[in-house]
Amino acid sequence: MSFKSAVRICSALAILLPVAVRADDCRFDMARWESILDNVRTRAAAENISQETIDATLKNPLFVPSVVKSDKNQSEFKLTLEQYLNRTVNQKRVQDGKKMRATYPTMLGRVEHKYGVPPHIMLAFWGMESNFGEIKSRHKLTNAFLSLMYDGRRETFFTNQLIALMKIADKNKLDINNIRGSWAGAMGHFQFIPTTLAQYGVDGNGDNKIDIIGSVGDAMFSAGNYLNKLGWNEHERIVRRVVLPANFDLSLLKGDVKKTLTEWTAMGVVNPDGSPIPTNDMTAGLVADVAAIEQARKQAAENISPDADVAPMPVINAYLTYPNFYRIKKWNSSNWYAIAIAELADKLK
């Protein structure tokens, strides 16, 4: 890499970093950066990506420190389930979802007809992922991927994402330098990463290209196709609110243990009003906020009267999690996310 190019990259770092970095003592590894660019150029050519897209991708590439910082410093703070639902399934999101249902009835109907995913489910995913397109991603994806490749923590993964993005730009005649997304590479109304888009993307508006950022139709059809391929069953619910005995084994409440509904009933699982849950041979898991339950138990024990023999145990509220719940988890592995989808979808029926 020429000295001029080195100065340009270090100058960029000086702007992006909180502390200025002089070009002559920049600790940026120019040789590694150049090697990454060369490897992208070589692999892209070998996979028949057009020279136009290759040149566009590697024109004025920029290392973005904030992207690497985001990858290294992902928050470990975890909201309680109640906090998470208050944040994600709020009144404004429900109101906006109902407006979108009225705005796109035909498109939602077409998605349901073709992929078997009802409108309220599509709207729930759309609301959770981008607030119905309101949240605009700001990162230029080519630079985000190159920066993460340079960092090296998941170099192969992000290289595959960049190559997939280049193929998508090529196939759909998109300007790759105008494609923006999250720092981790998710883009569009439903926040697909490039490899997911490459596998499940669908032209929903009939213009012979797939643009999940600029076209709501393409985004909806692609999301519907993805959920369909995950096995979505429109005749099954996602979760059921239930109540458990106060001394229920908390190790069973992470969703990874599945039993038949009949077995759960025998263990004391009932509807919130105390009535029996429907029983059959269908399997389900159980999910609850175990940390919150443990905290409630601790507080109950601390507040026990000296004259009492046993600390009163708080009632356990939980969710029975059906097969569609686990299909959502293939989209996003968080239990809280899957429950939020279920709760939001119910409010958008």
C-alpha positions in Angstrom: 0.0 0.0 0.0 1.4 3.4 -0.9 2.3 6.1 1.7 -0.6 8.2 0.3 -3.1 5.4 1.0 -1.6 4.9 4.5 -2.0 8.6 5.3 -5.6 8.5 4.0 -6.5 5.5 6.3 -4.7 7.0 9.3 -6.4 10.3 8.7 -9.7 8.6 8.7 -8.8 6.9 12.0 -7.9 10.3 13.4 -11.4 11.6 12.6 -13.2 8.5 13.9 -11.2 7.7 17.0 -11.7 9.8 20.2 -8.0 10.5 20.3 -6.1 11.8 17.3 -3.7 9.3 15.6 -0.7 10.8 13.6 -0.1 9.2 10.2 3.6 8.6 10.9 3.0 6.6 14.1 -0.3 5.0 13.3 -0.5 1.5 14.7 -3.0 0.4 12.1 -1.6 -2.7 10.4 -1.4 -1.6 6.7 -0.1 -5.0 5.6 -3.0 -6.8 7.1 -5.5 -4.3 5.6 -4.0 -4.6 2.2 -4.0 -8.4 2.5 -7.7 -8.4 3.3 -8.5 -6.2 0.3 -6.5 -8.5 -2.0 -8.2 -11.6 -0.7 -11.6 -10.0 -1.3 -10.6 -9.1 -4.8 -9.3 -12.6 -5.5 -12.2 -14.5 -4.1 -14.8 -12.2 -5.7 -13.2 -12.7 -9.1 -13.1 -16.5 -8.5 -16.8 -16.4 -7.7 -17.6 -14.5 -10.9 -18.6 -11.3 -9.3 -18.4 -8.5 -11.9 -15.4 -6.3 -12.0 -17.7 -3.3 -11.7 -18.9 -4.5 -8.3 -15.4 -5.5 -7.1 -14.1 -2.0 -8.0 -17.0 -0.3 -6.3 -16.6 -2.4 -3.2 -12.9 -1.7 -2.9 -13.0 2.0 -3.9 -12.0 4.1 -1.0 -12.4 1.4 1.7 -12.5 2.7 5.2 -11.8 1.1 8.5 -14.4 2.1 11.1 -13.2 1.7 14.7 -16.7 2.2 16.1 -17.9 -0.9 14.3 -15.2 -3.0 15.9 -15.8 -1.4 19.3 -19.5 -2.4 19.0 -18.6 -6.0 18.2 -16.2 -6.2 21.2 -18.4 -4.4 23.7 -21.8 -5.9 23.2 -23.7 -5.2 26.3 -24.0 -8.1 28.8 -26.7 -6.2 30.7 -29.9 -8.2 30.5 -33.3 -6.7 30.9 -35.9 -8.6 32.9 -38.7 -10.1 30.8 -41.1 -7.5 32.1 -38.7 -4.7 31.2 -38.1 -6.2 27.8 -41.8 -6.5 27.0 -42.5 -3.0 28.3 -39.8 -1.7 25.9 -40.7 -3.8 22.8 -44.5 -4.3 23.1 -45.5 -0.8 23.8 -48.7 1.1 22.9 -47.0 3.2 20.1 -45.7 0.1 18.4 -49.1 -1.6 18.5 -50.7 1.6 17.1 -48.1 1.8 14.4 -48.6 -1.9 13.6 -52.4 -1.4 13.1 -51.7 1.6 10.8 -49.4 -0.6 8.7 -52.0 -3.3 8.5 -54.4 -0.7 7.1 -51.7 0.6 4.7 -50.6 -2.8 3.3 -53.7 -5.1 3.4 -53.2 -6.5 -0.1 -49.5 -7.1 0.3 -50.0 -8.8 3.7 -52.8 -10.9 2.2 -50.5 -12.0 -0.7 -47.8 -13.1 1.7 -50.3 -15.1 3.8 -51.7 -16.7 0.7 -48.3 -17.7 -0.6 -46.4 -18.5 2.5 -49.0 -19.3 5.2 -47.8 -16.5 7.5 -50.7 -14.4 8.9 -50.6 -10.6 8.8 -50.3 -10.2 12.6 -47.2 -12.4 12.6 -45.6 -10.5 9.8 -46.4 -7.2 11.4 -44.9 -8.4 14.7 -41.6 -9.3 13.1 -41.6 -6.0 11.1 -42.2 -4.0 14.3 -39.6 -5.8 16.3 -36.9 -5.6 13.6 -37.1 -2.0 12.3 -40.2 -0.4 13.9 -42.0 -0.8 10.6 -39.1 0.7 8.6 -38.7 3.7 10.9 -35.3 2.7 12.2 -32.8 3.5 9.5 -29.4 1.8 9.6 -26.5 4.1 9.1 -23.4 2.0 8.4 -22.1 1.5 4.9 -22.0 -2.3 4.9 -18.9 -2.7 2.8 -16.9 -0.7 5.3 -18.5 -2.5 8.3 -17.6 -5.9 6.9 -14.1 -5.0 6.0 -13.6 -3.5 9.5 -14.8 -6.6 11.2 -12.7 -8.8 8.9 -9.6 -6.7 9.8 -10.4 -7.2 13.5 -10.3 -10.9 12.9 -12.6 -12.3 15.6 -15.0 -13.7 13.1 -13.1 -13.0 9.9 -14.5 -16.0 7.9 -18.1 -15.2 8.8 -17.8 -11.5 7.8 -15.9 -12.4 4.7 -18.8 -14.6 3.6 -21.2 -11.8 4.4 -19.3 -9.4 2.2 -19.0 -11.8 -0.7 -22.8 -12.5 -0.4 -23.5 -8.8 -0.4 -21.4 -8.3 -3.5 -23.3 -11.1 -5.3 -26.6 -9.6 -4.2 -25.6 -6.2 -5.6 -24.4 -7.8 -8.8 -27.6 -9.9 -9.4 -30.0 -7.1 -8.5 -28.0 -4.2 -10.1 -27.7 -2.3 -6.9 -25.0 0.2 -6.0 -23.2 -1.6 -3.3 -21.9 1.6 -1.8 -25.5 2.7 -1.1 -26.4 -0.4 0.9 -26.5 0.4 4.6 -27.2 -1.6 7.6 -26.4 -2.3 11.3 -22.8 -2.5 12.4 -23.1 -6.3 12.3 -24.5 -6.3 8.7 -28.3 -6.7 9.2 -30.3 -4.7 6.7 -33.7 -3.7 5.6 -37.2 -3.8 7.1 -36.6 -7.3 8.6 -32.9 -7.0 9.2 -31.5 -9.8 7.1 -27.8 -10.4 6.9 -26.6 -11.0 3.3 -26.3 -14.8 3.5 -29.9 -15.0 4.8 -31.1 -12.7 2.0 -29.2 -14.7 -0.6 -31.0 -17.9 0.5 -34.5 -16.5 1.2 -34.8 -13.3 -0.7 -37.9 -12.9 -3.0 -39.0 -10.3 -5.5 -42.3 -9.2 -4.0 -43.1 -6.3 -6.2 -42.4 -7.8 -9.6 -39.6 -5.6 -10.8 -37.2 -8.6 -11.3 -34.9 -7.6 -8.5 -34.7 -8.0 -4.7 -34.3 -4.9 -2.6 -35.3 -5.4 1.0 -34.2 -1.9 1.9 -36.1 0.1 -0.7 -39.1 -2.2 -1.3 -41.6 -3.2 1.4 -43.0 -5.8 -0.9 -39.6 -7.5 -1.4 -39.0 -7.3 2.4 -42.3 -8.8 3.3 -42.1 -11.6 0.7 -38.6 -12.4 1.8 -39.5 -12.6 5.5 -42.6 -14.7 4.7 -40.5 -17.1 2.6 -38.0 -17.4 5.4 -40.6 -18.1 8.1 -42.3 -20.6 5.7 -39.0 -22.4 5.2 -38.5 -22.5 9.0 -41.8 -24.5 9.1 -44.2 -21.9 10.3 -47.6 -23.4 11.2 -50.4 -20.8 10.9 -52.8 -23.1 12.8 -50.7 -23.2 16.0 -50.2 -20.6 18.6 -46.7 -19.5 19.7 -47.0 -19.4 23.5 -49.7 -19.7 26.3 -49.5 -17.9 29.6 -49.6 -20.3 32.5 -49.2 -20.4 36.2 -46.9 -22.9 38.0 -46.7 -24.3 41.5 -44.7 -22.0 43.8 -42.0 -24.7 44.3 -41.7 -25.6 40.6 -38.2 -26.7 39.5 -36.6 -23.6 38.0 -34.2 -25.7 35.8 -37.2 -26.6 33.7 -38.0 -23.0 32.8 -35.5 -22.1 30.1 -37.3 -23.6 27.2 -34.9 -26.4 26.5 -36.9 -29.1 28.3 -39.9 -30.3 26.3 -42.7 -32.5 27.5 -46.2 -33.3 26.4 -49.0 -31.0 27.6 -50.4 -34.0 29.5 -47.1 -34.3 31.4 -46.9 -30.6 32.2 -50.5 -30.8 33.5 -49.5 -33.6 35.8 -46.8 -31.3 37.2 -49.3 -28.6 38.1 -49.2 -26.3 35.1 -52.6 -24.5 34.8 -54.1 -21.4 33.0 -53.7 -18.1 34.9 -57.3 -18.4 36.1 -56.6 -21.9 37.6 -58.4 -23.8 34.9 -56.7 -26.8 33.2 -54.6 -26.3 30.1 -55.7 -28.2 26.9 -54.0 -31.6 27.1 -52.8 -33.8 24.2 -49.6 -35.3 23.0 -48.3 -32.1 21.6 -44.9 -31.2 23.1 -44.0 -27.8 24.5 -41.4 -26.2 26.7 -41.7 -23.7 29.6 -40.1 -20.3 29.8 -40.0 -17.9 32.7 -37.8 -15.2 34.0 -35.7 -17.4 36.3 -33.6 -14.6 37.6 -36.6 -12.6 38.6 -38.2 -15.6 40.3 -35.0 -16.3 42.3 -35.0 -12.6 43.4 -38.6 -12.8 44.4 -38.0 -15.9 46.4 -35.0 -14.3 48.1 -37.1 -11.2 49.0 -39.9 -13.4 50.3 -37.5 -15.3 52.5 -36.1 -12.0 53.9 -39.5 -10.6 54.7 -40.8 -13.7 56.5 -42.2 -13.1 60.0 -40.2 -14.5 62.8 -43.2 -16.4 63.9 -43.8 -18.0 60.5 -42.6 -21.6 60.0 -42.2 -21.4 56.2 -41.5 -18.4 53.9 -44.5 -17.7 51.5 -43.4 -18.6 48.0 -44.4 -16.3 45.2 -46.6 -17.7 42.4 -44.7 -18.4 39.2 -45.9 -16.9 36.0 -44.6 -18.6 32.8 -45.2 -19.4 29.2 -45.8 -22.7 27.5 -43.7 -22.5 24.4 -45.1 -24.4 21.3 -43.2 -25.4 18.1 -43.7 -21.9 16.4 -41.8 -20.5 19.4 -38.7 -22.5 18.5 -39.1 -21.5 14.8 -38.8 -17.9 15.9 -35.7 -18.8 17.8 -34.1 -19.9 14.6 -34.6 -16.3 13.5 -33.4 -14.8 16.8 -32.2 -17.2 19.6 -33.5 -15.0 22.5 -36.4 -16.4 24.5 -37.4 -12.8 25.3 -37.5 -11.9 21.6 -39.7 -14.9 20.8 -42.1 -14.1 23.6 -42.2 -10.4 22.5 -43.1 -11.5 19.0 -46.0 -13.6 20.4 -47.3 -10.8 22.6 -47.1 -8.2 19.9 -48.7 -10.5 17.3 -51.6 -11.1 19.7 -52.2 -7.4 20.0 -52.1 -6.9 16.2 -54.7 -9.6 15.4 
